Amino acid sequence: MVIELNWQPDLTSKTPVYQQLVNICVQHIQAGDWPIGAQLPSQRQLATQLSLNRSTISKAMTVLLDDGVLTTAFGGGTRVASNSWSTMVHQTPVDWQHYIDAGEFVANQRTIQTINEIETQAKIRLSTGEIGPDLFPKA
Protein backbone atom coordinates (compact mmCIF):
# COMPACT_ATOMS: atom_id res chain seq x y z
CA MET A 1 0.00 0.00 0.00
CA VAL A 2 1.39 3.38 -1.02
CA ILE A 3 0.32 6.29 1.18
CA GLU A 4 -1.39 9.32 -0.30
CA LEU A 5 -0.67 12.56 1.52
CA ASN A 6 -3.34 15.18 0.89
CA TRP A 7 -1.96 18.05 2.89
CA GLN A 8 -0.59 21.53 2.34
CA PRO A 9 1.72 23.33 4.78
CA ASP A 10 0.59 26.46 6.60
CA LEU A 11 3.16 28.97 5.38
CA THR A 12 1.90 31.58 7.87
CA SER A 13 2.61 29.32 10.86
CA LYS A 14 5.60 29.88 13.13
CA THR A 15 6.23 26.12 13.04
CA PRO A 16 8.83 25.27 10.36
CA VAL A 17 7.39 23.49 7.32
CA TYR A 18 9.52 20.36 7.87
CA GLN A 19 8.16 20.11 11.45
CA GLN A 20 4.60 20.53 10.16
CA LEU A 21 5.24 17.58 7.84
CA VAL A 22 6.67 15.53 10.71
CA ASN A 23 3.62 16.35 12.83
CA ILE A 24 1.11 15.42 10.12
CA CYS A 25 2.86 12.11 9.45
CA VAL A 26 2.86 11.23 13.16
CA GLN A 27 -0.82 12.19 13.42
CA HIS A 28 -1.72 9.86 10.54
CA ILE A 29 0.25 6.99 12.09
CA GLN A 30 -1.23 7.53 15.56
CA ALA A 31 -4.76 7.69 14.12
CA GLY A 32 -4.18 4.40 12.30
CA ASP A 33 -4.65 6.00 8.87
CA TRP A 34 -1.25 4.70 7.79
CA PRO A 35 -0.78 1.04 8.70
CA ILE A 36 2.56 -0.48 9.65
CA GLY A 37 4.54 -1.30 6.53
CA ALA A 38 2.71 1.20 4.31
CA GLN A 39 5.07 2.83 1.84
CA LEU A 40 5.47 6.58 1.49
CA PRO A 41 5.96 8.18 -1.92
CA SER A 42 9.55 9.02 -2.84
CA GLN A 43 10.99 12.30 -1.63
CA ARG A 44 10.89 13.68 -5.17
CA GLN A 45 7.23 12.73 -5.54
CA LEU A 46 6.35 14.31 -2.18
CA ALA A 47 8.25 17.48 -3.06
CA THR A 48 6.34 17.79 -6.33
CA GLN A 49 2.98 16.88 -4.81
CA LEU A 50 3.32 19.30 -1.87
CA SER A 51 5.13 22.02 -3.85
CA LEU A 52 8.02 21.98 -1.39
CA ASN A 53 11.76 21.95 -1.74
CA ARG A 54 13.16 18.41 -1.63
CA SER A 55 15.54 19.43 1.19
CA THR A 56 12.48 20.22 3.35
CA ILE A 57 11.07 16.75 2.65
CA SER A 58 14.47 15.19 3.33
CA LYS A 59 14.80 16.98 6.68
CA ALA A 60 11.34 15.79 7.79
CA MET A 61 12.08 12.22 6.70
CA THR A 62 15.40 12.28 8.55
CA VAL A 63 13.63 13.31 11.78
CA LEU A 64 11.02 10.56 11.34
CA LEU A 65 13.69 7.96 10.54
CA ASP A 66 15.84 9.03 13.52
CA ASP A 67 12.83 8.79 15.84
CA GLY A 68 12.00 5.31 14.52
CA VAL A 69 8.63 6.36 13.13
CA LEU A 70 9.69 5.40 9.60
CA THR A 71 12.14 2.84 8.30
CA THR A 72 13.95 2.52 5.02
CA ALA A 73 15.72 -0.25 3.18
CA PHE A 74 17.76 -0.15 0.00
CA GLY A 75 15.32 -0.58 -2.88
CA GLY A 76 12.36 -0.95 -0.50
CA GLY A 77 11.42 2.69 -0.13
CA THR A 78 10.41 4.46 3.06
CA ARG A 79 7.79 2.68 5.13
CA VAL A 80 5.89 3.12 8.39
CA ALA A 81 7.91 1.30 11.04
CA SER A 82 6.46 -1.30 13.36
CA ASN A 83 7.69 0.71 16.34
CA SER A 84 4.50 2.44 17.49
CA TRP A 85 6.17 3.67 20.71
CA SER A 86 8.25 6.06 18.65
CA THR A 87 5.18 8.12 17.78
CA MET A 88 4.87 8.95 21.47
CA VAL A 89 8.10 10.93 21.22
CA HIS A 90 6.09 13.71 19.61
CA GLN A 91 3.44 13.83 22.31
CA THR A 92 3.53 16.03 25.39
CA PRO A 93 5.49 14.20 28.10
CA VAL A 94 3.48 12.57 30.87
CA ASP A 95 3.40 14.59 34.09
CA TRP A 96 4.23 11.76 36.50
CA GLN A 97 4.39 14.13 39.46
CA HIS A 98 0.67 14.79 38.99
CA TYR A 99 -0.06 11.07 39.41
CA ILE A 100 2.25 10.80 42.42
CA ASP A 101 0.60 13.78 44.11
CA ALA A 102 -2.86 12.35 43.40
CA GLY A 103 -1.95 9.05 45.11
CA GLU A 104 -3.46 7.89 48.35
CA PHE A 105 -0.16 7.69 50.26
CA VAL A 106 1.83 10.70 51.37
CA ALA A 107 5.57 10.28 51.62
CA ASN A 108 6.87 10.59 55.15
CA GLN A 109 10.07 12.48 54.48
CA ARG A 110 11.08 12.67 58.16
CA THR A 111 10.85 8.88 58.53
CA ILE A 112 12.97 8.34 55.43
CA GLN A 113 15.56 10.82 56.69
CA THR A 114 15.70 9.01 60.04
CA ILE A 115 16.20 5.64 58.33
CA ASN A 116 19.02 7.08 56.22
CA GLU A 117 20.71 8.54 59.32
CA ILE A 118 20.47 5.26 61.26
CA GLU A 119 21.70 3.23 58.28
CA THR A 120 24.98 5.13 58.16
CA GLN A 121 25.66 3.88 61.69
CA ALA A 122 24.60 0.25 61.07
CA LYS A 123 26.84 -2.62 60.02
CA ILE A 124 24.63 -3.49 57.04
CA ARG A 125 22.49 -1.00 55.11
CA LEU A 126 19.11 -2.68 54.86
CA SER A 127 17.68 -0.45 52.13
CA THR A 128 20.53 -1.16 49.69
CA GLY A 129 21.92 -4.44 51.03
CA GLU A 130 25.42 -2.93 51.19
CA ILE A 131 27.93 -3.72 53.87
CA GLY A 132 28.73 -0.78 56.12
CA PRO A 133 32.07 0.97 55.45
CA ASP A 134 33.48 -0.10 58.83
CA LEU A 135 33.28 -3.80 57.78
CA PHE A 136 35.69 -3.33 54.84
CA PRO A 137 39.35 -4.21 55.46
CA LYS A 138 41.43 -1.17 56.26
CA ALA A 139 44.89 -2.53 55.44
Residue frames relative to the residue before (quaternion, step in Angstrom):
aa qw qx qy qz dx dy dz
M 1.0000 0.0000 0.0000 0.0000 0.00 0.00 0.00
V 0.1911 -0.7639 0.6082 0.1000 3.56 -0.83 1.02
I 0.4268 -0.7273 0.4919 0.2165 3.54 -0.84 1.08
E 0.2052 -0.7331 0.6330 0.1408 3.53 -1.14 0.73
L 0.1433 -0.7966 0.5845 0.0565 3.56 -0.76 1.02
N 0.0416 -0.7929 0.6071 -0.0319 3.54 -0.36 1.31
W 0.3951 0.6926 -0.4828 0.3621 3.53 0.19 1.32
Q 0.1031 -0.7619 0.6341 0.0827 3.54 -1.18 0.58
P 0.4854 -0.6808 0.4596 0.2993 3.60 -0.92 0.85
D 0.4090 -0.6617 0.5680 0.2688 3.53 -1.25 0.53
L 0.2359 -0.8208 0.5077 0.1136 3.57 -0.14 1.28
T 0.6350 0.5181 -0.3385 0.4623 3.61 1.24 -0.21
S 0.5328 0.6493 -0.3929 0.3744 3.58 1.28 -0.24
K 0.4989 -0.6393 0.4955 0.3112 3.56 -1.20 0.55
T 0.5685 0.5790 -0.3798 0.4441 3.59 1.26 -0.35
P 0.4865 -0.6668 0.4675 0.3164 3.62 -0.79 0.95
V 0.6188 -0.5844 0.3816 0.3605 3.56 -1.11 0.75
Y 0.6401 0.5209 -0.3482 0.4447 3.62 0.91 -0.81
Q 0.6607 0.5003 -0.3058 0.4687 3.61 1.02 -0.79
Q 0.5924 0.5452 -0.3596 0.4717 3.59 1.12 -0.63
L 0.6555 0.5047 -0.3054 0.4715 3.57 1.00 -0.86
V 0.6126 0.5319 -0.3389 0.4764 3.59 1.01 -0.79
N 0.6811 0.5087 -0.2881 0.4409 3.57 0.83 -1.03
I 0.6798 0.4850 -0.3039 0.4586 3.60 0.89 -0.87
C 0.6246 0.5282 -0.3390 0.4647 3.59 1.05 -0.71
V 0.6600 0.5002 -0.3014 0.4725 3.58 0.91 -0.92
Q 0.6334 0.5332 -0.3337 0.4508 3.60 0.98 -0.80
H 0.6597 0.5030 -0.3091 0.4651 3.60 0.95 -0.86
I 0.6611 0.4983 -0.3100 0.4676 3.59 0.98 -0.81
Q 0.6666 0.5022 -0.3027 0.4602 3.58 0.92 -0.91
A 0.6816 0.4850 -0.2835 0.4690 3.59 1.02 -0.77
G 0.4861 -0.6758 0.4276 0.3523 3.58 1.25 -0.28
D 0.3951 0.7270 -0.4710 0.3057 3.59 1.28 0.22
W 0.7523 0.2639 -0.1432 0.5865 3.55 1.12 -0.74
P 0.2661 -0.7960 0.5197 0.1593 3.61 -0.32 1.16
I 0.6425 -0.5048 0.4073 0.4080 3.54 -1.29 0.40
G 0.7873 0.2915 -0.2443 0.4853 3.55 -0.91 0.97
A 0.4866 0.6548 -0.4459 0.3682 3.59 1.24 -0.17
Q 0.3636 -0.7574 0.5118 0.1793 3.55 -0.96 0.91
L 0.3449 -0.7148 0.5736 0.2026 3.53 -1.04 0.88
P 0.5702 -0.5529 0.4569 0.4006 3.59 -1.18 0.43
S 0.6270 -0.5263 0.4012 0.4111 3.57 -1.23 0.36
Q 0.6535 -0.5167 0.3742 0.4075 3.56 -1.24 0.40
R 0.6328 0.5282 -0.3320 0.4586 3.59 1.00 -0.74
Q 0.6558 0.5061 -0.3092 0.4671 3.57 0.96 -0.88
L 0.6558 0.5063 -0.3112 0.4656 3.59 0.94 -0.87
A 0.6386 0.5323 -0.3259 0.4503 3.57 0.96 -0.87
T 0.6706 0.4813 -0.2923 0.4830 3.58 0.96 -0.86
Q 0.6790 0.5134 -0.2872 0.4391 3.57 0.85 -1.00
L 0.7680 0.3556 -0.1813 0.5009 3.59 0.94 -0.91
S 0.3592 -0.7488 0.4706 0.2982 3.59 1.32 -0.08
L 0.4593 0.6487 -0.4609 0.3948 3.54 0.89 1.04
N 0.5848 -0.5443 0.4633 0.3835 3.51 -1.30 0.35
R 0.5510 -0.6322 0.4282 0.3368 3.59 -0.98 0.80
S 0.6096 0.5576 -0.3632 0.4308 3.62 1.06 -0.60
T 0.6034 0.5398 -0.3478 0.4728 3.60 1.16 -0.59
I 0.6431 0.5048 -0.3072 0.4871 3.58 0.99 -0.88
S 0.6575 0.5288 -0.3027 0.4433 3.56 0.92 -0.96
K 0.6525 0.5154 -0.3137 0.4585 3.59 0.95 -0.86
A 0.6540 0.5019 -0.3085 0.4746 3.60 0.97 -0.86
M 0.6627 0.5029 -0.3058 0.4631 3.59 0.93 -0.87
T 0.6212 0.5415 -0.3365 0.4556 3.57 1.04 -0.74
V 0.6410 0.5111 -0.3205 0.4746 3.60 0.97 -0.85
L 0.6881 0.4838 -0.2815 0.4618 3.59 0.88 -0.94
L 0.6400 0.5033 -0.3197 0.4846 3.59 1.06 -0.70
D 0.6611 0.5138 -0.3036 0.4547 3.59 0.94 -0.90
D 0.6994 0.4529 -0.2619 0.4870 3.58 1.07 -0.74
G 0.5075 -0.6780 0.4072 0.3421 3.60 1.26 -0.10
V 0.4191 0.7026 -0.4709 0.3301 3.57 1.26 0.25
L 0.7705 0.1803 -0.0918 0.6045 3.57 1.08 -0.80
T 0.1577 -0.7530 0.6276 0.1197 3.52 -1.30 0.33
T 0.1206 -0.7891 0.5987 0.0663 3.54 -1.18 0.51
A 0.0591 -0.7684 0.6365 0.0306 3.53 -1.18 0.64
F 0.6092 -0.5736 0.3977 0.3763 3.55 -1.08 0.74
G 0.8382 0.1282 -0.1338 0.5129 3.56 -0.70 1.12
G 0.6742 0.5136 -0.2930 0.4425 3.60 1.25 -0.19
G 0.4753 -0.6838 0.4307 0.3479 3.55 1.27 -0.11
T 0.5625 -0.5685 0.4746 0.3676 3.54 -1.35 -0.13
R 0.0425 -0.8220 0.5663 -0.0433 3.55 -0.75 1.11
V 0.5761 -0.5391 0.4773 0.3869 3.53 -1.33 0.36
A 0.3884 -0.7406 0.5052 0.2131 3.56 -0.76 1.08
S 0.5346 -0.6234 0.4654 0.3303 3.53 -1.26 0.35
N 0.5591 0.6143 -0.3797 0.4072 3.57 1.29 -0.08
S 0.1342 -0.8337 0.5323 0.0600 3.59 0.09 1.25
W 0.5510 0.6129 -0.4031 0.3979 3.62 1.17 -0.42
S 0.6113 0.5901 -0.3570 0.3882 3.56 1.07 -0.66
T 0.5953 0.5606 -0.3838 0.4290 3.60 1.12 -0.43
M 0.5905 0.5873 -0.3651 0.4161 3.57 1.20 -0.44
V 0.4865 0.6658 -0.4284 0.3694 3.57 1.25 -0.33
H 0.7265 0.4540 -0.2270 0.4631 3.55 1.05 -0.81
Q 0.5640 0.5782 -0.3962 0.4366 3.57 1.27 0.06
T 0.6155 -0.5107 0.4317 0.4171 3.54 -1.29 0.28
P 0.5042 -0.6680 0.4438 0.3202 3.61 -0.83 0.91
V 0.5355 -0.6210 0.4702 0.3263 3.55 -1.15 0.67
D 0.3271 -0.7277 0.5711 0.1933 3.56 -0.97 0.89
W 0.1859 -0.8290 0.5205 0.0859 3.56 0.15 1.33
Q 0.5893 0.5848 -0.3791 0.4087 3.59 1.05 -0.66
H 0.5872 0.5734 -0.3596 0.4439 3.59 1.09 -0.67
Y 0.6888 0.4701 -0.2802 0.4755 3.58 0.92 -0.92
I 0.6265 0.5277 -0.3373 0.4639 3.58 1.03 -0.72
D 0.6792 0.4911 -0.2870 0.4638 3.57 0.90 -0.94
A 0.6814 0.4894 -0.2885 0.4614 3.59 1.09 -0.66
G 0.4872 0.6925 -0.4169 0.3305 3.59 1.29 -0.17
E 0.6051 -0.5981 0.4064 0.3331 3.50 -1.30 0.40
F 0.7252 0.4060 -0.2457 0.4988 3.60 1.13 -0.54
V 0.2513 -0.7456 0.6011 0.1399 3.53 -1.04 0.85
A 0.4639 -0.6846 0.4855 0.2836 3.56 -0.84 0.96
N 0.2720 -0.7465 0.5878 0.1525 3.53 -0.98 0.89
Q 0.2274 -0.8310 0.4938 0.1175 3.55 0.21 1.28
R 0.6432 0.5308 -0.3369 0.4371 3.61 0.94 -0.82
T 0.6419 0.5170 -0.3266 0.4626 3.60 0.98 -0.80
I 0.6548 0.5063 -0.3121 0.4664 3.57 0.93 -0.87
Q 0.6410 0.5185 -0.3246 0.4636 3.59 0.96 -0.80
T 0.6448 0.5200 -0.3179 0.4613 3.59 0.99 -0.82
I 0.6380 0.5180 -0.3224 0.4698 3.58 0.97 -0.87
N 0.6630 0.5053 -0.3085 0.4581 3.59 0.90 -0.88
E 0.6467 0.5126 -0.3197 0.4657 3.60 1.01 -0.77
I 0.6767 0.4875 -0.2931 0.4674 3.59 0.90 -0.91
E 0.6329 0.5592 -0.3328 0.4195 3.58 1.00 -0.81
T 0.6356 0.5340 -0.3497 0.4342 3.60 1.00 -0.66
Q 0.6874 0.4547 -0.2756 0.4947 3.58 1.23 -0.41
A 0.6055 0.5886 -0.3471 0.4080 3.61 1.22 -0.38
K 0.5889 -0.5833 0.4340 0.3530 3.55 -1.29 0.38
I 0.7767 0.1208 -0.0643 0.6148 3.58 1.11 -0.70
R 0.3484 -0.7288 0.5535 0.2028 3.57 -0.90 0.97
L 0.3380 -0.7950 0.4714 0.1774 3.55 -0.32 1.26
S 0.6641 0.5266 -0.3295 0.4159 3.61 0.94 -0.74
T 0.7805 0.2917 -0.1651 0.5277 3.60 1.08 -0.65
G 0.4175 -0.7146 0.4648 0.3147 3.59 1.21 -0.36
E 0.4773 0.6734 -0.4387 0.3553 3.60 1.22 0.29
I 0.4841 -0.6224 0.5273 0.3167 3.51 -1.21 0.56
G 0.5349 -0.6330 0.4572 0.3226 3.56 -1.04 0.80
P 0.6272 -0.5803 0.3657 0.3690 3.61 -1.07 0.67
D 0.6564 0.5296 -0.3333 0.4214 3.61 1.03 -0.65
L 0.6205 0.5363 -0.3500 0.4527 3.65 1.23 -0.15
F 0.5576 0.5877 -0.4007 0.4280 3.63 1.23 -0.17
P 0.5517 -0.6073 0.4453 0.3586 3.60 -1.05 0.70
K 0.3621 -0.7512 0.5176 0.1915 3.53 -1.00 0.85
A 0.6855 0.4975 -0.2935 0.4433 3.60 1.05 -0.67
